[in-house]
Amino acid sequence: MKVFIIFSILFASTLAFPYESSINENPLLMYNSIRLPMEPESRIVGGDQHDIYKYPYICSLQWNGSHRCGANIISHRFLVTAAHCTIGLTPTLLTVRCGSSRFDSGGRVYRISTIINHPDYNSATIDYDFAVIETEEEIEFNEATQPIRLADQDEELPHGHCMKTLGWGNTMDPSQTRDYLRIVYVPKVFLEECRRLYSTINAAVTERMICAGFSEGGHDACQGDSGGPLADGSYDDVRCRFHGKRFAAQPRAAEGRLEKLYGIVSWGFGCARPNFPGVYSRVASVSNWIKRHAHIKDD
Ligand SMILES: *[C@@H]1O[C@H](CO)[C@@H](O)[C@H](O)[C@H]1NC(C)=O
């Protein structure tokens, strides 16, 4: 199975350019482990349509004008995304569209001048799946465009904590509209539990990863959501439930504080399958590295 996973990663990397992609024709990609997106018509599984004003930190990262991944604004000049979205690319032809619920219109497009992939990123294990990218011009903040705070270095979250993830990725449901940002709420899964689940297919879950999902599956990030956020769900916590189950209500974010980014959509075994939660890069494991490269001072 390990071979299978690695094979599908290699396969995914050959699809790194949208114009080469044939994602819908290849059955392997249904089980593709990496959430690399290629086709604009992909989306969050089981999500609801949502608008950018509530989640003004997410942008669509685009290669030659095609949606590729999500990216998260962390300051006027920097965003954070997944290294598997940017590895091997030069900034030329790389842009972000921010401030729009659609990946293909609205908001404002900024050119990327610098890509900093995490030096320990490993494309075979998808460990350290982080990249910091810099815009050529300053990102203009407004009600649809705002930064998200980073989790503190080594900050931990309780098991079952309600999280949300957003993106323009694969919905695995052709009836769902393709144009708008989608959101799903997913509870955090213990690292040990996630390790146990993924050990059945010999996939390693490291300390640089955080898992979230329902044991029944059904709600998840998917191909095309890579690089997007896993943020705390306290903004809208009542929706962190599935099949009648409800997870503990979260303490509300303190008044005037922005939401926090705990994870970045990274990989999984398929999308929304039972017993295979989504795996996200754990921001708290490299928070200081991100801040240093994005010139963010501790508050
Ligand atoms: C970029 O997109 C244009 C128009 O779709 C296409 O003609 C061109 O070949 C693309 N370039 C690259 C490098 O993908």
The ligand as an SDF file (V2000), in Angstrom:
LIG
                    3D

 14 14  0  0  0  0  0  0  0  0999 V2000
   -0.8080   29.7990  -20.1070 C   0  0  0  0  0  0  0  0  0  0  0  0
   -2.1350   29.8900  -20.5740 O   0  0  0  0  0  0  0  0  0  0  0  0
   -2.2440   30.3080  -21.9250 C   0  0  0  0  0  0  0  0  0  0  0  0
   -3.6980   30.5700  -22.2340 C   0  0  0  0  0  0  0  0  0  0  0  0
   -4.5340   29.5770  -21.6860 O   0  0  0  0  0  0  0  0  0  0  0  0
   -1.6060   29.2580  -22.8080 C   0  0  0  0  0  0  0  0  0  0  0  0
   -1.7040   29.6390  -24.1510 O   0  0  0  0  0  0  0  0  0  0  0  0
   -0.1480   29.1140  -22.4130 C   0  0  0  0  0  0  0  0  0  0  0  0
    0.4490   28.0770  -23.1500 O   0  0  0  0  0  0  0  0  0  0  0  0
   -0.0160   28.7920  -20.9090 C   0  0  0  0  0  0  0  0  0  0  0  0
    1.3750   28.8170  -20.5470 N   0  0  0  0  0  0  0  0  0  0  0  0
    1.9100   27.9430  -19.7040 C   0  0  0  0  0  0  0  0  0  0  0  0
    3.3690   28.0670  -19.4390 C   0  0  0  0  0  0  0  0  0  0  0  0
    1.2380   27.1030  -19.1570 O   0  0  0  0  0  0  0  0  0  0  0  0
  1  2  1  0
  1 10  1  0
  2  3  1  0
  3  4  1  0
  3  6  1  0
  4  5  1  0
  6  7  1  0
  6  8  1  0
  8  9  1  0
  8 10  1  0
 10 11  1  0
 11 12  1  0
 12 13  1  0
 12 14  2  0
M  END
$$$$
